[in-house]
Amino acid sequence: MLGLGILGWIILGGLAGWIASKIMKTDAQQGILLNIVVGIIGGLLGGFLLKLFGVDVEGGGLWFSFFTCLGGAVVLLFLVGLVTGRRA
């Protein structure tokens, strides 16, 4: 995902964060900036978790990067919901 550049991170992260917020039903509390942040942090979290399981995350391509961001963003929103006491 490093080959995407900063604009790619923002677009991919924003899209993944927005879809994750729809899945977790937190979209009403989040704006576009928070969706981007959640998606980017979700990408880092998803990549970290996949590396723990021995998955080669560098050679995955655009779709793999998107689904990594999306999965990580869903996990992140779930964990934030547990910490703050909010349920989806």
LUMFI-808352 format. One line per 3 residues: number of its first residue (from 1); their letters; for each residue z negated, x negated, y negated of C-alpha. Coordinates in nm, 3 decimals, m for minus. Example, Ala and Ser with C-alpha at 12.3 -4.5 7.8 and 13.67 -1.06 7.14 Angstrom:
# LUMFI-808352
1	AS	m0.780:m1.230:0.450  m0.714:m1.367:0.106
This chain:
# LUMFI-808352
1	MLG	0.000:0.000:0.000  m0.027:m0.300:m0.228  0.353:m0.301:m0.263
4	LGI	0.341:0.029:m0.450  0.197:m0.120:m0.766  m0.047:0.046:m1.002
7	LGW	0.178:0.344:m1.079  0.225:0.406:m0.707  m0.152:0.396:m0.653
10	IIL	m0.203:0.649:m0.931  0.066:0.889:m0.808  m0.024:0.860:m0.439
13	GGL	m0.397:0.871:m0.513  m0.360:1.170:m0.745  m0.159:1.366:m0.491
16	AGW	m0.392:1.279:m0.203  m0.701:1.352:m0.414  m0.561:1.688:m0.524
19	IAS	m0.472:1.796:m0.169  m0.811:1.675:m0.042  m0.987:1.876:m0.314
22	KIM	m0.788:2.183:m0.205  m0.885:2.124:0.159  m1.253:2.075:0.070
25	KTD	m1.247:2.357:m0.190  m1.369:2.135:m0.475  m1.058:2.167:m0.691
28	AQQ	m1.229:2.395:m0.944  m1.481:2.119:m1.028  m1.226:1.837:m1.049
31	GIL	m0.964:1.752:m1.307  m0.657:1.534:m1.265  m0.844:1.214:m1.347
34	LNI	m1.111:1.278:m1.084  m0.841:1.369:m0.830  m0.674:1.032:m0.893
37	VVG	m1.005:0.846:m0.860  m1.096:1.035:m0.540  m0.753:0.961:m0.392
40	IIG	m0.764:0.590:m0.473  m1.121:0.546:m0.348  m1.024:0.759:m0.047
43	GLL	m0.738:0.519:0.024  m0.975:0.224:0.018  m1.227:0.409:0.235
46	GGF	m0.958:0.528:0.477  m0.810:0.178:0.505  m1.154:0.031:0.568
49	LLK	m1.234:0.287:0.839  m0.897:0.240:1.010  m0.942:m0.139:1.009
52	LFG	m1.277:m0.091:1.182  m1.088:0.080:1.466  m0.831:m0.200:1.483
55	VDV	m0.543:m0.014:1.316  m0.287:m0.230:1.130  m0.297:m0.066:0.787
58	EGG	m0.073:m0.317:0.606  0.246:m0.237:0.796  0.219:0.141:0.791
61	GLW	0.459:0.240:0.516  0.446:0.510:0.251  0.362:0.810:0.470
64	FSF	0.091:0.618:0.654  m0.057:0.513:0.319  m0.050:0.872:0.194
67	FTC	m0.226:1.009:0.502  m0.476:0.724:0.489  m0.556:0.817:0.127
70	LGG	m0.574:1.186:0.216  m0.804:1.132:0.513  m1.026:0.895:0.319
73	AVV	m1.043:1.137:0.025  m1.147:1.423:0.256  m1.419:1.202:0.408
76	LLF	m1.532:1.097:0.060  m1.554:1.456:m0.066  m1.741:1.557:0.250
79	LVG	m1.994:1.276:0.199  m2.035:1.362:m0.169  m2.094:1.725:m0.067
82	LVT	m2.365:1.615:0.177  m2.537:1.402:m0.085  m2.522:1.662:m0.361
85	GRR	m2.603:1.952:m0.129  m2.280:2.140:m0.192  m2.100:2.302:0.098
88	A	m1.724:2.347:0.119
